Amino acid sequence: MAKNLCHGLPAGLVTLALAVGFAANSRAGGAGYFDTPFQSESQFIVEAIVSDLAEQMYFARNGQLPEKK
């Protein structure tokens, strides 16, 4: 049960992040005030949470932080 949750939760969060990103892109009419990769505050929050969870899962499995890009 816990193993299914461990795999299902990140997949669900990634799907949510993609859905929010595509919805925001469809609403964007033109160039925004700020030049950022995020279309809305919601997209920024979802992507920040998903990346934090991915980093925590990597650390739990490997005992070290992932390499910086």
Residue pairs with C-beta under 8 A, 6 or more apart in sequence:
6 57
9 53
10 50
10 53
10 54
10 57
13 46
13 49
13 50
13 53
14 50
16 46
17 43
17 46
17 47
17 50
20 40
20 42
20 43
20 46
21 39
21 43
21 47
24 38
24 39
24 40
24 42
24 43
25 39
27 39
28 39
32 39
36 44
38 44
38 47
55 65
55 66
58 65
58 66
59 65
59 66
